[in-house]
Amino acid sequence: MAIIGKIRKHSGLAIIIIGVAIAAFVIGDFGKKSAKGSNDIGAVNGESIPYKEFNDKVDQNLDAQKQNSGSEKISDQDAYQIRQSTWSTEVKTLLMDKEYEELGLTVSPEELFDQVQGKQPHRFILQYFKDPSTGQYDPSLVLNYLKNLDKMEPKAKDQWLRFEKAIKDDRQETKFNNLIAKGYYIPTAFLKKEHINQTKTLKIRYVAPPIATIADNTVKLTDADYQKFYDKNKVYFYQDEPSRDVDYIAFEVVPSDQDRKKTSADVAQLYKEFAAASDAKNFANANSDKKIDTTFQKKGTFPGQLDSLMFVSPVGTLFPPFESANTWYMAKLLTIQERPDSMKGSQILVAFSSPGNESIKRTKEQAKAKADSLLNVLKKNPEKFSELAKVVSDYPGAKDDGGDLKWFIDGNPNFDIFFKAGLDLKPKEMKVLETRIGYSLFSLAEKTKPHKKVQAAVLTRAIEPSNQTFQDTYLKASTFAGQNKTPELFEKSAIAKGLQKRSSPNLREMDNNLMGLPGAREVVRWCFAENTKTGEVSPVFDVTGKYVIAVLKKITQKGQQPLESIKDRIEPSVRNMKKADMMAQKMKQEFATVKELNALAAKLNTKVDTTLLTFSGYNQSMISREMDVVGKIFTMKKGIPEGPLTGRSGSYYVIIDDVVDAPAKEDFSYERAQELQSFNQRIISSLYPALEKTAKITDNRLKFY
């Protein structure tokens, strides 16, 4: 649990934290100046995104997440991801709406209706309107939902409108992508050239002494060497957004010995109350730190010693508290049963009129009578079950699958009524079951071999740090931050105190995590604050159960990175380049005297290798992966050795012994179809990123989140 959650329990610590927070606020967002246009969270091609409007959309998405998860709590990481996705959606909407407007792309009301209720509905409809019993799309669920939409709460209506808009947006984007992708064609000349590149083969011999034989200490790198490598690879040293390198130390808040003793005493008292409770399940639910699971469990699923004791004890046994992994456990054995892991069966649903199912005119009594009648018929002729289900069952999918429920597992709440009935049935036996919407005639097909399972109420109580422990840890962290205000002192003191210093390089402005530390958004914001300088040590941050102090090691701005800032990073590559040049010079000198590859290999204490090369294919040989070298080889004449050809991994002397031309080919229809499919996929995946890259996007989120 995050420290901020503990503060609610520990008011003394709250006063300290709040005091520090107020001080930071007065100083001004860690020294950051207030920026102009602070009411806008950003802009796209000059069109503003007001903060309030954006935040309202974030709140809507947070509410939607709560509804989808069935929980009122959302983790910090989930909230961060929702803000990120809301921003991405907002930027994309502004960019794409402009494109659609210029192209005249729309989705008509008739088209939208067809996407929702047509014969081939949108994939979102197929995904969300599935019958829970079968997992299959059920069109009647869509109709029932829409019929009752006016009776639903405003939130449900808003949710549907957002869902409908998502369908419309996706459909519009599909049209846009198809419009672009279908505008391309692959000429036959290109296909012929690619055919040659893939099938024309050169049989070569080559000499390539390993550059690793040149000792590092014999390679003297100059500024010119660095500049040569930098100029050749300049495109790789452009940074699209600013970054920061940071080191940090985390002080974890862990329970003290006194905390453990106090929790142990509390658990002893709780166990007395648990043992005296008349309803162990309800007592455990009300007092357990973790929601209890009272489904039937197999051996191997309970914690610690419970896993063996549960299966050799009588019903009603109480298991005294024991500690495992900073948690106390106690339990009561409620039930023991021999149960299979899964069953397979079929159903015929005889529905009756009920809320949301008013189209059925049959009464409950009439439905029961019909279900009993079907049972009597099928007892005499059970092999007709599937055939009859296709004709009389009110379940939508029965017309296709004959009421087949397939295999369902123990503990699945969607099949609980069938599983309970199946416990007492033998294969091919049937039973009428009452459900919320009708009577189901259930036929058991088969079930797995039963084995012992138990149902238990397991109550847990976590061992947590006390108010005093929080204060002690915070003061340790605060003292460390106050006494070590330079990177040198930070490093020295961490070593002296045995604290683990961690590094998190290449942080981006909207990151939420440090390397090895999730939920560190406030640390990231501090790193990017305008007044935070290289070498500065941070205040104490509360980060997911830890107190964190950071030191800013490096600031990298957006744009082309200067050579000096990347020298350390490229040094190994520069050294390898220099070794390849040195080897090339040595090979050139030796070849001038011997004029032949075998003799050259002997001079250099290496061997002559052979391989088959195609222009656009790789094989296991190192030379086939040297694109520049392969390109030069395909310009060489047969039988004439050439070199040194210098690549990224070494230098080579090469001779072409034979050339196998590409086989004749006239029909490229298959290749064209394959290339077009691949090309279209590349277009669709890169189309929006290209639009985004060329757009003028102002991102002010750092000021707000």
C-alpha positions as MATLAB code, in Angstrom:
seq = 'MAIIGKIRKHSGLAIIIIGVAIAAFVIGDFGKKSAKGSNDIGAVNGESIPYKEFNDKVDQNLDAQKQNSGSEKISDQDAYQIRQSTWSTEVKTLLMDKEYEELGLTVSPEELFDQVQGKQPHRFILQYFKDPSTGQYDPSLVLNYLKNLDKMEPKAKDQWLRFEKAIKDDRQETKFNNLIAKGYYIPTAFLKKEHINQTKTLKIRYVAPPIATIADNTVKLTDADYQKFYDKNKVYFYQDEPSRDVDYIAFEVVPSDQDRKKTSADVAQLYKEFAAASDAKNFANANSDKKIDTTFQKKGTFPGQLDSLMFVSPVGTLFPPFESANTWYMAKLLTIQERPDSMKGSQILVAFSSPGNESIKRTKEQAKAKADSLLNVLKKNPEKFSELAKVVSDYPGAKDDGGDLKWFIDGNPNFDIFFKAGLDLKPKEMKVLETRIGYSLFSLAEKTKPHKKVQAAVLTRAIEPSNQTFQDTYLKASTFAGQNKTPELFEKSAIAKGLQKRSSPNLREMDNNLMGLPGAREVVRWCFAENTKTGEVSPVFDVTGKYVIAVLKKITQKGQQPLESIKDRIEPSVRNMKKADMMAQKMKQEFATVKELNALAAKLNTKVDTTLLTFSGYNQSMISREMDVVGKIFTMKKGIPEGPLTGRSGSYYVIIDDVVDAPAKEDFSYERAQELQSFNQRIISSLYPALEKTAKITDNRLKFY';
ca = [
       0.000    0.000    0.000;
       1.362    3.438   -0.907;
       2.530    5.697    1.885;
      -0.119    8.290    1.104;
      -2.736    5.705    2.039;
      -1.079    5.193    5.411;
      -1.153    8.905    6.188;
      -4.876    8.696    6.712;
      -4.154    6.368    9.627;
      -1.221    8.307   11.020;
      -2.057   11.965   11.603;
       1.279   12.800   13.259;
       3.185   12.002   10.121;
       0.591   13.847    8.069;
       1.516   17.115    9.785;
       5.161   16.658    8.791;
       4.369   15.738    5.183;
       1.834   18.533    4.768;
       4.337   21.021    6.137;
       6.941   19.954    3.605;
       4.334   20.036    0.803;
       3.262   23.582    1.750;
       6.889   24.677    1.762;
       7.396   23.207   -1.694;
       4.221   24.925   -2.904;
       5.365   28.288   -1.563;
       8.725   27.887   -3.256;
       6.736   27.213   -6.412;
       6.513   23.775   -7.957;
      10.122   22.928   -7.138;
      11.363   26.260   -8.421;
       9.399   26.141  -11.649;
       8.089   29.418  -13.008;
       4.449   29.800  -13.971;
       4.133   29.581  -17.731;
       1.972   31.586  -20.060;
      -1.107   29.868  -21.429;
      -1.427   27.807  -18.256;
      -5.137   27.272  -18.953;
      -4.235   25.124  -21.986;
      -2.823   21.666  -21.528;
      -1.606   21.792  -25.118;
      -2.324   22.651  -28.732;
      -2.385   20.864  -32.105;
      -1.563   22.933  -35.193;
      -2.610   26.070  -33.331;
      -5.884   24.635  -31.961;
      -5.861   24.812  -28.163;
      -6.737   21.984  -25.777;
      -8.122   23.754  -22.664;
      -7.129   22.120  -19.398;
     -10.682   21.993  -18.015;
     -12.088   20.281  -21.103;
      -9.231   17.804  -21.133;
      -9.577   17.085  -17.425;
     -13.322   16.498  -17.834;
     -12.524   13.845  -20.453;
      -9.976   12.267  -18.123;
     -12.642   12.118  -15.397;
     -15.090   10.502  -17.830;
     -12.523    7.878  -18.736;
     -11.711    7.277  -15.072;
     -15.428    6.746  -14.380;
     -15.644    4.349  -17.317;
     -12.674    2.398  -15.954;
     -14.359    2.166  -12.545;
     -17.531    0.828  -14.138;
     -15.612   -1.700  -16.237;
     -13.561   -2.934  -13.285;
     -16.438   -2.847  -10.804;
     -14.221   -1.005   -8.328;
     -14.228    2.561   -7.059;
     -10.462    2.444   -6.614;
      -8.035    3.101   -9.444;
      -4.299    2.659   -8.970;
      -1.900    5.535   -9.601;
      -0.447    3.613  -12.546;
      -3.897    3.066  -14.088;
      -4.797    6.739  -13.595;
      -1.525    7.720  -15.289;
      -2.236    5.410  -18.232;
      -5.745    6.850  -18.590;
      -4.344   10.408  -18.714;
      -1.818    9.282  -21.323;
      -4.425    7.576  -23.497;
      -6.795   10.557  -23.158;
      -4.046   12.852  -24.415;
      -3.226   10.542  -27.321;
      -6.919   10.330  -28.256;
      -7.383   14.102  -28.059;
      -4.368   14.800  -30.279;
      -5.417   12.135  -32.759;
      -8.993   13.450  -32.893;
      -7.853   16.999  -33.681;
      -5.434   15.805  -36.356;
      -7.734   13.290  -38.016;
     -10.885   15.434  -37.952;
      -9.015   17.979  -40.049;
      -8.008   15.286  -42.537;
     -11.555   13.903  -42.729;
     -12.968   17.379  -43.272;
     -10.603   18.125  -46.141;
     -11.340   14.753  -47.778;
     -15.093   14.835  -47.120;
     -15.001   11.501  -45.280;
     -18.112   10.856  -43.169;
     -20.092    8.020  -41.588;
     -23.799    8.411  -42.363;
     -26.558    7.610  -39.820;
     -27.595    4.662  -41.995;
     -24.044    3.340  -42.050;
     -23.723    3.713  -38.274;
     -27.037    1.868  -37.800;
     -25.699   -0.976  -39.948;
     -22.492   -1.080  -37.872;
     -24.560   -1.481  -34.690;
     -27.515   -3.645  -35.740;
     -26.678   -4.939  -39.217;
     -25.870   -8.455  -40.357;
     -22.140   -7.795  -40.071;
     -21.825   -5.535  -37.024;
     -18.713   -3.668  -35.969;
     -16.064   -5.611  -34.069;
     -16.782   -3.568  -30.918;
     -20.391   -4.811  -30.969;
     -19.194   -8.388  -31.478;
     -16.802   -7.999  -28.577;
     -19.110   -6.508  -25.951;
     -22.481   -8.111  -26.664;
     -21.691  -11.737  -25.898;
     -23.840  -14.178  -24.022;
     -22.046  -14.943  -20.723;
     -22.983  -18.612  -20.909;
     -21.544  -19.288  -24.362;
     -19.155  -16.426  -25.014;
     -20.807  -15.953  -28.431;
     -22.206  -12.740  -29.939;
     -25.952  -12.419  -29.269;
     -27.803   -9.829  -31.431;
     -30.816   -9.903  -29.083;
     -28.641   -8.399  -26.353;
     -28.035   -5.335  -28.551;
     -31.760   -4.918  -29.271;
     -32.742   -5.338  -25.610;
     -30.087   -2.858  -24.541;
     -31.246   -0.215  -27.023;
     -34.929   -0.786  -26.165;
     -34.224   -0.071  -22.508;
     -31.744    2.773  -23.050;
     -34.340    5.468  -22.299;
     -35.080    3.850  -18.940;
     -31.430    3.817  -17.883;
     -29.542    6.350  -15.792;
     -27.926    9.324  -17.597;
     -24.490    7.771  -17.018;
     -25.485    4.687  -18.994;
     -26.786    6.848  -21.852;
     -23.556    8.854  -21.914;
     -21.578    5.620  -21.913;
     -23.530    4.357  -24.937;
     -22.994    7.622  -26.818;
     -19.247    7.354  -26.200;
     -19.342    3.737  -27.333;
     -21.247    4.682  -30.486;
     -18.756    7.488  -31.181;
     -15.886    5.006  -30.840;
     -17.530    2.830  -33.511;
     -17.999    5.844  -35.784;
     -14.403    7.032  -35.278;
     -12.996    3.583  -35.970;
     -15.096    3.235  -39.118;
     -13.968    6.644  -40.342;
     -10.321    5.805  -39.703;
     -10.703    2.517  -41.590;
     -12.065    4.433  -44.588;
      -9.146    6.873  -44.407;
      -6.548    4.102  -44.199;
      -8.128    2.228  -47.112;
      -8.278    5.400  -49.182;
      -4.524    5.883  -48.814;
      -3.501    2.224  -49.005;
      -5.559    1.490  -52.123;
      -3.905    4.394  -53.903;
      -0.643    2.458  -54.256;
       0.401   -0.012  -56.920;
       3.500   -2.184  -57.272;
       4.881   -2.133  -60.836;
       6.024   -5.406  -62.394;
       9.498   -3.912  -62.878;
       9.883   -3.614  -59.098;
       8.783   -7.220  -58.601;
      11.247   -8.437  -61.226;
      14.057   -6.503  -59.554;
      13.187   -7.971  -56.154;
      13.048  -11.456  -57.719;
      16.593  -10.958  -59.014;
      17.779   -9.568  -55.661;
      16.447  -12.644  -53.872;
      17.520  -15.354  -56.303;
      20.621  -14.217  -58.205;
      23.465  -15.919  -56.317;
      27.194  -15.242  -56.087;
      29.542  -17.996  -54.972;
      32.421  -16.190  -53.259;
      35.604  -16.773  -51.322;
      36.789  -14.183  -48.849;
      39.383  -13.434  -46.194;
      38.254  -11.575  -43.056;
      40.686  -11.677  -40.117;
      38.805  -11.047  -36.822;
      39.333   -7.474  -35.667;
      39.205   -8.794  -32.081;
      42.807   -9.947  -32.613;
      43.807   -6.284  -32.414;
      44.267   -5.445  -28.717;
      42.274   -2.479  -27.411;
      45.358   -0.890  -25.856;
      46.996   -0.678  -29.274;
      44.155    1.449  -30.662;
      44.668    5.164  -30.091;
      41.477    7.075  -30.773;
      41.689   10.654  -31.988;
      39.099   13.410  -32.261;
      39.113   12.756  -35.999;
      38.108    9.113  -35.399;
      35.159   10.177  -33.283;
      34.187   12.826  -35.819;
      34.355   10.337  -38.701;
      32.024    7.876  -36.931;
      29.702   10.673  -35.803;
      29.385   12.146  -39.303;
      28.668    8.726  -40.818;
      25.963    7.913  -38.243;
      24.616   11.383  -37.515;
      21.021   10.370  -38.186;
      21.096    8.054  -35.152;
      22.015   10.876  -32.777;
      18.935   13.001  -33.204;
      16.676   12.984  -30.132;
      12.955   13.561  -30.713;
      12.292   14.763  -27.168;
      14.333   15.900  -24.162;
      15.556   13.395  -21.593;
      17.151   13.235  -18.158;
      19.531   10.843  -16.395;
      18.949   10.462  -12.668;
      20.345    8.496   -9.723;
      18.198    7.800   -6.683;
      18.080    6.146   -3.271;
      14.898    4.658   -1.823;
      14.198    4.326    1.909;
      11.613    1.555    2.317;
       9.131    1.782    5.178;
       9.161   -1.691    6.746;
       7.511   -2.858    9.991;
       9.736   -2.643   13.070;
      10.014   -5.355   15.727;
       7.598   -3.337   17.851;
       5.137   -3.175   14.947;
       5.315   -6.953   14.606;
       4.657   -7.501   18.306;
       1.686   -5.144   18.220;
       0.190   -6.873   15.149;
       0.749  -10.268   16.785;
      -1.229   -9.178   19.846;
      -4.031   -7.783   17.650;
      -4.171  -11.029   15.687;
      -4.425  -13.083   18.888;
      -7.485  -11.058   19.951;
      -8.956  -11.266   16.433;
      -8.601  -15.048   16.499;
     -10.626  -15.263   19.720;
     -13.434  -13.315   18.048;
     -13.129  -15.403   14.872;
     -13.387  -18.639   16.850;
     -16.506  -17.371   18.655;
     -18.240  -16.062   15.501;
     -21.410  -17.900   14.517;
     -20.822  -17.114   10.820;
     -17.140  -17.531   10.032;
     -17.562  -16.533    6.371;
     -19.202  -13.163    7.122;
     -16.768  -12.465    9.977;
     -13.782  -13.136    7.689;
     -15.247  -10.947    4.935;
     -15.747   -8.083    7.399;
     -12.318   -8.297    9.057;
      -9.874   -9.692    6.469;
      -7.393   -7.367    4.767;
      -7.862   -9.414    1.606;
     -11.257  -10.391    0.216;
     -11.854  -14.056    0.973;
     -12.392  -16.669   -1.724;
     -14.998  -19.248   -0.709;
     -15.075  -21.237   -3.939;
     -14.029  -24.878   -3.689;
     -10.262  -25.216   -3.869;
      -7.915  -28.078   -4.676;
      -4.774  -28.978   -2.780;
      -1.950  -26.654   -3.698;
      -3.929  -23.397   -3.567;
      -3.817  -22.466    0.141;
      -0.960  -20.554    1.805;
       1.675  -22.229    3.942;
       0.695  -25.027    6.322;
      -3.012  -24.589    5.526;
      -2.510  -26.413    2.240;
      -1.772  -29.714    3.928;
      -3.895  -29.359    7.081;
      -7.105  -28.436    5.208;
      -7.240  -31.826    3.499;
      -6.729  -33.999    6.594;
      -9.036  -32.126    8.995;
     -12.794  -32.447    9.689;
     -15.336  -29.776    8.720;
     -15.481  -27.016   11.327;
     -11.762  -27.157   12.165;
     -10.242  -23.828   13.208;
      -6.663  -23.166   12.171;
      -4.805  -20.858   14.589;
      -2.876  -17.824   13.282;
       0.464  -18.285   11.558;
       2.740  -15.788    9.818;
       3.956  -15.995    6.232;
       5.482  -13.267    4.021;
       4.536  -10.357    6.337;
       0.945  -11.567    6.644;
      -0.934  -13.400    9.392;
      -3.390  -16.119    8.392;
      -6.187  -17.881   10.272;
      -8.937  -20.063    8.824;
     -11.997  -22.234    9.346;
     -12.828  -25.272    7.234;
     -16.429  -24.890    6.018;
     -17.133  -27.802    3.625;
     -15.454  -30.822    2.034;
     -16.716  -32.271   -1.233;
     -15.645  -34.635   -3.972;
     -16.006  -32.446   -7.086;
     -14.900  -32.623  -10.712;
     -12.826  -29.828  -12.242;
     -15.111  -29.411  -15.249;
     -18.309  -30.594  -16.930;
     -19.835  -30.612  -20.372;
     -23.531  -30.322  -21.146;
     -26.359  -28.774  -23.156;
     -29.487  -26.762  -22.401;
     -32.886  -25.936  -23.840;
     -34.089  -22.561  -22.561;
     -37.820  -22.006  -22.106;
     -38.015  -18.272  -21.370;
     -40.791  -16.408  -19.593;
     -41.711  -12.721  -19.573;
     -39.355  -10.728  -17.323;
     -37.852   -7.205  -17.095;
     -35.746   -6.632  -20.203;
     -37.305   -9.664  -21.854;
     -40.831   -8.366  -22.495;
     -40.906   -9.767  -26.037;
     -41.550  -13.192  -24.476;
     -45.301  -13.452  -23.719;
     -45.125  -16.803  -21.909;
     -45.841  -16.762  -18.151;
     -43.592  -18.382  -15.588;
     -46.110  -21.180  -15.012;
     -46.448  -21.839  -18.737;
     -42.666  -21.972  -19.118;
     -42.363  -24.496  -16.283;
     -45.040  -26.699  -17.787;
     -43.350  -26.643  -21.197;
     -39.929  -27.437  -19.706;
     -41.384  -30.415  -17.772;
     -43.093  -31.629  -20.933;
     -39.831  -31.451  -22.878;
     -38.101  -33.380  -20.087;
     -40.630  -36.199  -20.343;
     -40.253  -36.339  -24.140;
     -36.454  -36.375  -24.065;
     -36.229  -38.980  -21.318;
     -37.718  -41.392  -23.854;
     -35.601  -40.120  -26.740;
     -32.452  -38.313  -25.357;
     -30.538  -38.439  -28.669;
     -33.029  -35.868  -30.041;
     -31.843  -33.197  -27.539;
     -29.705  -31.166  -29.946;
     -32.230  -31.398  -32.765;
     -35.068  -30.261  -30.480;
     -32.965  -27.449  -28.986;
     -32.449  -25.943  -32.442;
     -36.229  -25.772  -32.910;
     -37.725  -24.877  -29.502;
     -34.969  -23.273  -27.380;
     -35.355  -19.524  -26.768;
     -31.602  -19.156  -26.456;
     -30.370  -17.266  -29.595;
     -27.319  -19.420  -30.271;
     -29.204  -22.710  -29.948;
     -30.267  -22.619  -33.599;
     -26.605  -23.026  -34.548;
     -25.087  -25.082  -31.711;
     -28.088  -27.121  -30.521;
     -27.778  -25.715  -27.000;
     -24.201  -26.974  -26.521;
     -22.635  -25.380  -23.409;
     -19.267  -26.997  -24.132;
     -16.891  -27.551  -21.182;
     -17.262  -25.272  -18.140;
     -15.054  -25.259  -15.056;
     -15.764  -25.411  -11.340;
     -16.016  -21.923   -9.867;
     -17.197  -20.126  -13.024;
     -20.141  -18.030  -11.733;
     -21.770  -17.952  -15.189;
     -22.264  -21.732  -15.065;
     -22.760  -22.164  -11.326;
     -26.379  -23.323  -11.624;
     -25.426  -25.983  -14.179;
     -22.381  -27.130  -12.196;
     -24.383  -27.564   -8.976;
     -26.997  -29.584  -10.838;
     -24.336  -31.665  -12.575;
     -22.842  -32.786   -9.252;
     -25.875  -35.015   -8.665;
     -26.429  -36.078  -12.277;
     -24.930  -38.918  -14.235;
     -23.967  -38.503  -17.908;
     -27.047  -38.286  -20.168;
     -29.321  -37.461  -17.199;
     -31.437  -34.283  -17.352;
     -32.949  -31.795  -14.927;
     -35.140  -28.665  -15.164;
     -33.469  -25.613  -13.566;
     -35.017  -22.235  -12.810;
     -32.981  -19.214  -13.981;
     -33.587  -15.477  -13.972;
     -35.104  -15.427  -17.439;
     -36.668  -18.877  -17.756;
     -36.475  -22.610  -17.122;
     -33.480  -24.441  -18.486;
     -33.640  -28.118  -19.337;
     -30.059  -29.146  -18.614;
     -28.538  -32.374  -19.920;
     -25.174  -33.511  -18.543;
     -22.903  -34.965  -21.241;
     -19.806  -35.831  -19.186;
     -17.659  -34.647  -16.288;
     -14.079  -35.153  -15.172;
     -13.122  -37.492  -12.357;
     -14.003  -35.968   -8.955;
     -11.418  -35.363   -6.241;
     -11.364  -33.783   -2.817;
     -11.929  -30.027   -2.641;
     -12.530  -27.800    0.346;
     -14.347  -24.546    1.007;
     -12.767  -22.392    3.722;
     -12.926  -18.931    5.247;
      -9.327  -17.650    5.291;
      -8.834  -14.379    7.190;
      -5.643  -12.364    6.589;
      -4.072   -9.492    8.482;
      -1.038   -7.713    7.006;
       1.901   -6.684    9.200;
       2.177   -2.943    8.550;
       4.480   -0.196    9.781;
       3.204    2.055   12.559;
       3.052    5.841   12.715;
       6.352    5.892   14.586;
       8.035    3.735   11.942;
       6.794    6.074    9.219;
       8.170    9.071   11.080;
      11.521    7.387   11.777;
      11.985    6.395    8.122;
      10.933    9.779    6.823;
      13.351   11.559    9.160;
      16.199    9.272    8.029;
      15.466   10.148    4.410;
      15.060   13.846    5.194;
      18.342   13.915    7.115;
      20.150   12.202    4.243;
      18.764   14.724    1.736;
      19.674   17.666    3.962;
      23.241   16.544    4.614;
      24.157   15.508    1.054;
      23.470   18.384   -1.326;
      26.052   17.539   -3.990;
      26.450   14.459   -6.219;
      29.804   13.705   -4.582;
      28.393   13.766   -1.045;
      25.308   11.849   -2.227;
      27.508    9.053   -3.620;
      29.933    8.975   -0.695;
      27.222    8.944    1.959;
      25.231    6.229    0.191;
      28.293    3.963    0.180;
      29.108    4.746    3.816;
      25.558    3.959    4.971;
      25.228    0.838    2.813;
      22.362    2.320    0.787;
      21.747    1.031   -2.730;
      22.046    3.761   -5.332;
      20.125    3.086   -8.533;
      20.367    4.768  -11.921;
      17.551    5.609  -14.319;
      18.939    6.938  -17.621;
      17.035    8.454  -20.536;
      13.920    9.549  -18.622;
      11.269   11.175  -20.841;
       9.072   14.094  -19.858;
       5.862   12.079  -19.527;
       7.343    8.940  -17.944;
       5.689    7.651  -14.806;
       8.411    5.286  -13.618;
      12.077    5.339  -12.808;
      14.010    2.206  -13.627;
      13.080   -0.187  -10.814;
      10.621    2.274   -9.243;
       7.007    2.505  -10.503;
       4.718    5.432   -9.750;
       7.523    7.997   -9.567;
       5.755   10.728  -11.540;
       6.610   13.520   -9.093;
      10.311   12.655   -9.271;
      10.131   12.892  -13.070;
       8.380   16.262  -12.848;
      11.123   17.528  -10.529;
      13.788   16.372  -13.013;
      12.157   18.402  -15.806;
      11.353   21.498  -13.732;
      12.905   24.641  -15.264;
      15.020   25.477  -12.213;
      16.327   21.950  -11.541;
      19.987   21.949  -12.538;
      22.451   19.167  -13.263;
      23.936   17.919   -9.986;
      20.997   19.085   -7.871;
      19.722   16.814   -5.068;
      15.949   16.550   -4.697;
      13.671   16.897   -1.669;
      12.135   13.709   -0.234;
       9.396   12.134   -2.387;
       6.718    9.646   -1.342;
       6.768    6.940   -4.034;
       4.665    3.778   -3.723;
       5.669    2.777   -0.209;
       9.152    4.316   -0.260;
      10.798    7.657    0.522;
      12.999    8.641   -2.431;
      15.838   11.143   -2.853;
      17.177   11.734   -6.372;
      20.125   13.537   -7.943;
      19.921   14.876  -11.506;
      22.965   13.578  -13.393;
      22.421   14.767  -16.967;
      20.136   16.991  -19.036;
      19.716   16.187  -22.743;
      17.752   18.627  -24.866;
      15.657   17.783  -27.924;
      17.446   17.847  -31.285;
      20.761   16.781  -32.756;
      23.042   15.607  -29.959;
      26.527   17.126  -30.056;
      29.465   14.779  -30.367;
      30.805   15.612  -26.907;
      27.581   14.506  -25.207;
      27.656   11.014  -26.739;
      31.398   10.333  -26.830;
      31.322    7.773  -24.013;
      28.363    5.965  -25.565;
      29.928    5.574  -29.024;
      33.487    4.808  -27.904;
      33.213    0.973  -28.396;
      31.819    1.482  -31.915;
      34.497    4.040  -32.789;
      37.180    1.626  -31.578;
      35.771   -1.172  -33.739;
      35.673    1.171  -36.726;
      39.315    2.095  -36.116;
      40.244   -1.593  -35.808;
      38.516   -2.343  -39.110;
      40.484    0.494  -40.759;
      43.728   -0.776  -39.226;
      43.004   -4.303  -40.434;
      42.139   -2.982  -43.891;
      45.488   -1.183  -44.091;
      47.366   -4.305  -42.994;
      45.490   -6.491  -45.518;
      46.190   -4.013  -48.316;
      49.934   -4.056  -47.592;
      50.108   -7.868  -47.473;
      47.969   -8.392  -50.581;
      50.243   -6.057  -52.558;
      52.988   -8.654  -52.200;
      51.063  -11.977  -52.414;
      48.228  -11.115  -54.898;
      46.210  -14.218  -53.921;
      43.637  -15.021  -51.186;
      45.129  -18.270  -49.848;
      48.516  -16.649  -49.453;
      46.909  -13.586  -47.854;
      45.087  -15.793  -45.337;
      48.359  -17.554  -44.474;
      50.119  -14.215  -43.964;
      47.367  -13.054  -41.605;
      47.108  -16.376  -39.749;
      43.471  -16.887  -40.744;
      41.498  -18.900  -43.304;
      39.642  -18.478  -46.587;
      35.880  -18.697  -46.098;
      33.267  -19.504  -48.729;
      29.581  -18.606  -48.915;
      26.668  -18.010  -51.259;
      25.390  -14.443  -51.407;
      22.118  -12.957  -52.600;
      21.634   -9.219  -52.715;
      18.737   -9.070  -50.242;
      19.217  -12.253  -48.207;
      21.139  -13.113  -45.045;
      22.869  -16.351  -44.137;
      25.069  -17.489  -41.267;
      28.186  -15.813  -42.630;
      29.209  -12.480  -41.158;
      29.817  -10.924  -44.573;
      26.181  -11.425  -45.663;
      25.090   -9.007  -42.926;
      27.423   -6.247  -44.082;
      25.019   -4.352  -46.358;
      27.590   -1.876  -47.718;
      30.045   -4.678  -48.439;
      27.421   -6.867  -50.157;
      26.433   -3.911  -52.327;
      30.046   -3.468  -53.476;
      30.482   -7.211  -54.150;
      27.524   -7.171  -56.557;
      29.389   -4.562  -58.653;
      32.550   -6.727  -58.902;
      33.692   -8.787  -61.896;
      33.965  -12.559  -61.678;
      37.440  -13.985  -60.955;
      39.112  -10.719  -59.931;
      39.892  -10.350  -56.196;
      39.062   -6.986  -54.695;
      39.555   -5.332  -51.334;
      39.860   -4.302  -48.710;
      36.077   -3.805  -48.436;
      35.433   -2.313  -45.000;
      32.173   -2.818  -43.161;
      30.891   -2.364  -39.609;
      32.290   -5.663  -38.326;
      35.543   -5.986  -40.209;
      37.442   -5.739  -43.489;
      37.330   -8.226  -46.383;
      39.187   -9.357  -49.495;
      36.734  -11.070  -51.853;
      36.734  -12.992  -55.146;
      33.631  -14.134  -57.068;
      34.040  -17.724  -58.280;
      30.655  -18.182  -59.907;
      27.447  -16.298  -60.712;
      24.077  -18.079  -60.820;
      21.567  -15.809  -62.532;
      18.003  -15.546  -61.332;
      15.640  -18.097  -62.910;
      13.300  -16.750  -65.561;
       9.899  -15.715  -64.237;
       6.941  -13.963  -65.874;
       3.987  -14.428  -63.519;
       4.308  -12.219  -60.428;
       0.647  -12.242  -59.348;
       1.345  -14.092  -56.081;
       4.321  -11.876  -55.241;
       2.297   -8.754  -56.062;
      -0.508   -9.835  -53.719;
       1.992  -10.583  -50.934;
       3.851   -7.319  -51.414;
       0.628   -5.297  -51.533;
      -0.609   -6.897  -48.316;
       2.678   -6.197  -46.573;
       2.849   -2.698  -48.045;
      -0.705   -1.877  -46.986;
       0.004   -3.043  -43.439;
       3.086   -0.814  -43.301;
       1.082    2.153  -44.621;
      -1.707    1.689  -42.084;
       0.714    1.298  -39.168;
       2.836    4.308  -40.152;
       0.198    6.670  -41.556;
      -0.953    8.321  -38.346;
       2.560    8.480  -36.808;
       3.675   10.339  -39.955;
       0.826   12.844  -39.578;
       1.652   13.290  -35.908;
       5.344   13.795  -36.615;
       4.707   16.583  -39.119;
       2.089   18.318  -36.933;
       2.938   21.204  -34.621;
       2.039   19.830  -31.190;
       2.499   21.803  -27.981;
       2.484   19.602  -24.873;
       2.057   21.373  -21.512;
       1.061   18.329  -19.467;
       4.156   18.578  -17.308;
       2.692   21.737  -15.737;
      -0.439   19.905  -14.611;
       0.453   16.253  -14.009;
];
